[in-house]
Amino acid sequence: MPRQADPDLEKRVLDAARKLWRGGGDKTLSMRALARAARTNTPAIYRRFKDRKDILRALLLQARARQVEAIQSARSLEEVIDLYIDYALRNRWEYELYYLQEHEQLRPAVSRSREIGPGFQWLQKQLAERLGRSPDEHASLALALWGLAHGTVMLLISKVVPPARAAELRVGCREAIAMLLKGAEEKPR
C-alpha cells in the first residue's frame, strides 16, 4: 500500500523552523534538528522542500505577510512606523531573519536592480497619496523614513541604546519622522 502524504507536514516543519530560528538563529537551523523538532525525518522534509534555503524562503514569506498584517490597521504614516517598530520588537528573531536573509532569499538580483521590495514600494505609494507627485519622486524620503525606523529597531534589539532610554529613542524617531513629513508637505509641488 502506498504511503499517504502527511497533510500537516509543511506547517509542522515551518513551525519547527521558526522555533529553532528563535532559539539561536542560523546556527540552530540544521535539517536534522528540524526533522527532530517537526517529528519527522529528513527525507520527508526534502520531499516537501528542495533544501534549507527553500525553508528559509518560506519562513521569510510568512514573516513578511505577518509584518504587513501588523501595520495594516494604521491610519497614518506615523502610525505605520510605530506599528512597524512594535512588530519588530515583539518578533525579534523573525525581524532579524527577514533583514539578514531577505536580500539573498527573496531578491537575488537586487544588486543589479534599483528595486528594494514591496514594503518600500507601498511606502512610496503612501507618500505620493499624501504629498502628491509620483511614487518614484519620493524614493529619498521613503528611504529616510525606513532608515529611521529600521535603525531604531536595530538599536533597541541590540541594546546598544540601554532599555532605560528606549522610550526616548522612540520619541526621537517619531519626532524626526514628523519633521521629515512636515518638510515634505511644505515643499512646493
Beta strands, then each sheet from edge to edge (+ up, - down):
end
